[in-house]
Amino acid sequence: MASICELHQQLVNKERSAVEIVQEALNRIEQLDSKLNSFLCVTADRALQQARQVDAKIAAGEEIGLLAGIPIGIKDNLCTQGITTTCASKILQNFVPPYESTVTQKLADAGAIMVGKTNLDEFAMGSSTENSAYKVTANPWDVQRVPGGSSGGSAAAVAADECVVALGSDTGGSIRQPASFCGIVGMKPTYGLVSRYGLVAYASSLDQIGPLARTVEDAAILLQAIAGYDVKDATSLNVQIPNYLAALKPTLKPKSRVKIGIIKETFGEGLDPIVEQAVTKAIEILQELGAEIQVISCPRFRYGLPTYYIIAPSEASANLARYDGVKYGFRSPDAENLIDMYCQTRAEGFGAEVKRRIMVGTYTLSAGYYDAYYLKAQKVRTLIKQDFERALSQVEVLVCPTAPTTAFKAGEKTADPLSMYLSDLMTIPVNLAGLPALSIPCGFDEQGLPIGMQLIGKVLGEARLLEVAYAYEQATAWHIRKPQL
């Protein structure tokens, strides 16, 4: 499918109708999704009805925004009023929210058309989209491999042209890692820039909603639509939102030279040599475009992984306590009393990975272990944040690989959770510090699998990140390549 701006021009010029564009996406889903399993539900009738409304506006001579008539996928942990929101969990299999999340409401107001809810790791806990209670999503570049996670359904849908753009959520890399594995652009904004109202919580101090797109321009347009203060979210930042599209320029030279720092701790042992080679070449291109490159140290970077896997499960343990079979969602039919109902509902409703994280979190928050684990992890989190602040006082943007490897085969890591957790090694520290970061395609390995480069910015530095990413994208052709399906 074409880009947002191209489709917008086609609509305005009446070369195509919104119904035709949406129908093309729906046809693509029907053709491919039995193989990819990107979507948990497809909202075809609703999408076509909304498309007809966009066409009616155009016919009446009304002005439409850039996103009007654009097919979009929504990760199924974002509440959509009147449409099931399952978080890919059995415990919410029939849950229909009575309200709309802020981001999906903003997109609906902009005229964007949701074609369906995308698959994810249950409650966004995973790095491969294999932990869904309903289906396993495949990578469009090789259906034997994972698309990454937890926003794997959204990433696969965009890469396979099942929708133009999609929303994901990122707690420890869940937008950027699947973007890397699927060869697209994925962005985690600054914590608080995008409202989390209506996002089903995993770890509240880490979760952030962001765009997945084929190009930097499309990601910028989507971010523009969803960013902004929301009185319904206590962590929302009340700041002025810049024009992200205005930041996109084909070269970095006209202005003062942007300083980019290479995080030295992210290279070397544990990094696939092919990935290292591709990211190193990408850094050379950034230098040719006018960037000033220097090596930067973030000494506590490697402590991000163990810190995250104490803090995130602890928050998940508290957040998921609400799923008890009383108010909504699944309830075990065989319980004999209240305690039995709680136990059986959670035993039958939650998957293995969710149970594992709840147990870890409950343990680290328990009396006698809180100081030894949770409190210490919070202190290390502060040190990691300070490392980033020190590094970003010397440069404007940090660069490193998005993931240590390209997409691995389905089932390869399911029996070894620790090995799976290492997939998020490069992305987790960014969430702990609340910084914005973006993954952009920067090459392919010898098996034709995409490689991603991660750009990390200062707090509210999304415009600079998009500027650097766009300049790199325009100088290369990685974003043009598409999977053969």
N, C-alpha and C positions, 0 to 999 in steps of 0.2 A: 504494500500500500504506500501511497505517497505521504509526504510530510504534512504536518498540520497546516503550514502556510500554503502549500500547494493545493491541498484539499479545500482550504478556505477560498482560495482564488477561483477554483473550479465551481464552488457553490455560488459565489458572488457573480461570476460571469455566466451562470446558469448552464455551464457545460455538463454538470452532473447534479443530481438531486441528492439530498441527505438520505432519502430512502435507498437510493442506489448504493451509496457509500456504506451505509449500515448493513444492507443486504449482502454486500461483498464480504464484509467481516463475518456475518452470520454463516454464509456459505463456506467460508474458509474454516470456521470452527466445526461445522458439520463434516467437512471433508477430512480434517486432520485430527480432531480431538479424541477420536477413538484410539489414536496412536500416541498422542502426547499427554492426554489427561490434564490439560492446563486449567480447565474450568470445573467447578463443582456444580454450578447451575448456570444456565443460559437464559437470559431474559429477553427473548426474541420479540414477543408481542409488544411488550412495554417499549422496547428500543425502537421498533418500527413506528409505534404511535408517536413517540417523541420526535422521530425523524420527520414525520408528516407535519408536526407543529413547526419545526424549523423551516421546512419547505413553504409552509403557509406564510411565515414571516417574510421570507425572501420574495414570494409572489406579491405580497402586499407592499413591497418597497421598503420594508423596515431594515435597519442596519443590524447586522449580526456580529457577534464577537468571534475571535479566532477559534475558540473551542466549539462553537455551535455546529452540531451535526457530526462531531468527531467521535468515532467508536472508542470506548475506553473500557479496560478491565479493572475491576476493583477486588483487592485482596479480601478474602472472606473472614477477616477479623475486624472489618469496618462495618458498623451497623447501618443497615439500609431498611428504612421503614416499609413494612409490608412484604419484605423479601427475606427469606431465611438467611441467617448469619450463624454459621456453625463453628467457625474457627477450626474446621476440619476435625472436630471432635464428636464422638458419639454422645457426649454429655449435653451437647447443644444441637442435636440432630434436627429437632423440630422448632428451634427457637426463631420466632419472627419478631424483630425489634419493633416497639411502638414509637420509635423516634429515629431520626436521621443523624448520622455523624456530621460534624461541621464541614469536613472536607468534601464529602459526597454532596452535601447541600450546595456548597459553593460551586462545584462542578455542574450540578443540575441547573443552577441559576445562570451559569455561563453558557448553557446549551449543550454541554458535553453529554454523550449518550452511552450509558452503561450497557454493554452487551452481555455481561455476566459477572459472576463472583468467582475469583480464581482460587486454585488449590494452594495449600500451604502445609508446612509441618504443624501438627496439632498445637494450638495456642502459640504458634510462632516459635516453637522450641525445636530447633534442628537446623541442619546445614545442607540438607539434600532433598527436601520435600518427599522423603520416604516415610515420615512419621504421621502422615495423614491417616485418619480412620477410614477414609473412603477410597482413595486411589493413589497410585504413585505416578508423579509427573516425570516425563522423559525430556531429555535435552534435545532440542530440534537439530543440533549439529550431529548428534549420534544418539539415537533412541535407546541405546544400551547404557547410556551414561546419565547421571543426575544433572538437573539444571541448577543445582545449588539450592540454598534455602535460607530463611524460611519462605521468602517471596518467590519461590521457584515457579509457581503457576503463572504469576504476573510476568516474570522474566521470559518464560518459554512462550507465552502468548504474544508478547511484543516481538520477540525474535522470529516467530513463525508467521507474522502478519495476521494473527487472529484478531488483533486490535491495533490501533495506532500507537497508543500510550497506555500505561497502567499505573495504578498506585500500589505501593508496597509499604511495609513497616520495617524498621531497622532498629533492633535492640542491641545487636553485637556484630552487625555486618549483613543483616538479612535482606538488604537491598543491593549493596555493593558486590557481595560475593556471587549471588546469582547473576547479576549484570555481567560480571567478569566471565563466569562459566558460559553464558549465553551470547556473549559478544555484543552487548548493548551498553547504553549509558544508564547508570543508576546513581541517584544522589540521596544522601542523608543530610538534611538541613541541620542548622544549629538547633540544639535542644530548645524548644519553646517557640520557634519561628512559625511552626505549623501546629494548629490546634489538635490535641489528642482527644477531644470530646467525641465519644462514639467509637473510639478505638478500644477494642476489648483488651484490657491490660494484661501484660505479661510481667514486665519489670518497669514500674512507672517512672523511675528516675533515669531510665535508659531509652525507652521506646520513643521513636520518632517516625512520622509518616513522610514519605517522599516519592518522587517520580521515577518511573522506568520508561525509557524511550530509546528509539534507534539513533537519534541525533541529539547533540547538545542543545540545539535550538528548540526542539520539541520538549526537552526536559525543562528548559528555561520558561517556556510558555506555561507548562503545567505547574511549575513551582510558583509562578506569578499568580496563578488562579487560586492556589490553596494556602499561600502564606498570609499571615496577618493575625492581629490580636483577636482573641475570642474570650468574652466575659465568662463563658461556660467552662473554661479551662484555667485553673488557678496557676498553672505553670506557663501560661501563654505570655509571650513578650510583647509589651505595648511599644512597638517601635515602628518607624516609618519604613515602608517596603520600597526599595529602589526599583527602577525599571531594569529588570534582568536582561531583556532583549537588547537594550541600548548598550549593554556591556560587551556584546558579541562583536569582535573585530577579527579579521583574518590574520593579523600579525600582532606581535607584542611590542614592536619597535617604536611606533609613533609617540607613545608616552614614555615616562621614565622606566628604565629597565626593571622588570619584575624580578625579584630575588626568589629563587627556588632552592630549597634545601633537601638534599638526599638523606633520608634517615638511615644512617649506616648500620644500625642494629637489625634492619629488615633484610639485609643481604648476607649471603654466606651460607652457613650450615642450615639445612632444612628447606632451602629454596631450590626448586627445580631449576637446573642450569638453563633450560630453554626459556623459562619465565624470566630469569635474571637477564639473559641476553636481550630479550624483547624489551624489557623495561629500560635497560641501559641504553639501547638504541633510541627509544622514545625520548629519554632525557637529552640525548645528543640533538635530537630534532628541536626540542624546546630551546636549547641553547642557540641553535641556528636561527630560530625565530626571534631571538632578541632577549631571552631570559639569561640572567646571571645565576650560575649554578655554584653551589658550595655544599660540602658535606657537613651534616649536622648530627649531633648525638642526642638521643633521648634514652638515657641509660636505664630507665625503669620500664621501657617499652615492653620487654619480655615478661614483665610481671602482670601485664594486662589480662592474660588468659586465666591464671589462677584467681586473680582478684574478681574478675567477672563471674566466674563459676562459684563464687561464694555470694556476691551481692545479688545477682540476677535470680538464682533459685530462692534466696531469702525473700525477695520481694514477690516472687511467684507464689511462694508458700502462703503469704498473706492474701494476695490477690485472688487466688483460686479457692480460698476457703469458702467463698460465696456459693460454690457449686455443690450443693448438698441435697438436691432433689426436692427442696421444699417449695421454692417460689416459681422456678421455671426450669426448663431443660428436662433431661432424662431423669427418671426415677425408677429404681429397681422395683419390679413388681412382686418380688418374693420376700420382702422384709417382714419380720414378725413384730418389731418394735421400732422406736425412733432411732436408737443407736445403730441397730441392725440396718435400718434404711440408709443412714449416712454412710456406713461402711460399704454396704453392697453397691450403692449408687456410684460411689467414687471408684470402687474396685472394677466395676463393669463399664463405667463411663469414660475413665481416663485411660490413655495408652501408656505403654511402658516408659517412654522418655519423659512424659509429663509426670508420672509417678516418681521416677528417679529424681527429677529436679525438686519436686515437692518434698520428698524425703530428705534430700540434701539441705534444702532451705530450712525445713523445720528443725533439723539437727543443729545447724549453725546459729539459729536464733534461740535455741533452748538454754535454760539456766545452766551455767557452768561452762558453756561453749561460746556464748555471745561475744565476750571480750577476746577470747583466743582466736576466733575466726572472723565474725562479722565486723567487729570494731576495728580489728587490724586491717581487714580488707578495705574499709573506708579510709583508713589512714594512708594506705598504699595508693588508693585512688587519688587522693590529694597530691601525692608525690608525682604520679603520672601526669596529672593536670599541670603541675608546676613545671615539669620537663617540657611539655608542649608550649607553655607560656614563654619559657626561656628561649626555646627554639624559634617560636614565631615572633619574638622581639628582634631576631636577627634576619629573618626572611619573611616573605608574605605567604608563601605556599610551601608545603612539604610534599615530598613525593616518595612513593614506595610501591611494591607490587600490591595488588588487591588481595590475591590469594597465593599461597605458596606453590600451588600446582594448578593445572588445568582440570577440567571436570573428570571426576573418577567414575568408575563403573557402578551401576546400581547394585546394591547388596555388598559391595566391597568393604564398607566400613560399619555396617549395621551391628555387627557382633562386637565392635570395639569402639565404645563411645568416646574414649579419650583420643583416639586417632581422628574421629569425626570432629571433635572440638577443635583440633589443630587447624581445621579449615578456616577458622575465624581469627587466626593468630594475628593477621595484619590489620584487621578491621576493628576489633574489640576496643583497643585503647582510645579510639576516637569517640566512642559512645561514653566511655568513662569520663572523658573530658568535656563532653557536650559540644564538640566542634562540628563544623560542616565538613563533609568529604564527598568525593565523587569518583566513580570508577568509569574509565573510558577504554574502549578496545585499543590495544597497541600491538597486536600481532596474533599469530597462530602457531601452534606447535606442529611437529612433523605428522601428526594424525589429523590435522585440520581442525583442531579445537581452539577456541578463542582464548586469548590472554588479556587480562585487564591491568591497567595502571591506575593507582589510587592517588588522587590529589587531595590534600588536607589543608583547610584554610583556617583563618582566625575566626573568632566568634562573630557571626553575622557577615562573614566574608564570602558569601555565596556569589556575589557579582564578580569578584576577582577570580574565584575558582572557575566559573563558567567562562570567563574571558580567556583564561589559560587553556582550558579544555577545548574551547571552540577553535582557537588558533591552531592547536595541535591537530584537531580533527580535519580542518581545512587543508592542512599540509600533508595529510595522509589519506589513504583510501580504505582503511580497515572497516569503517562503518558502512561502506557500500556493499561489501560481501554479505551474502545471505545464505542460510542453510538450504540445501537442496532437498525438498520434501515431496 
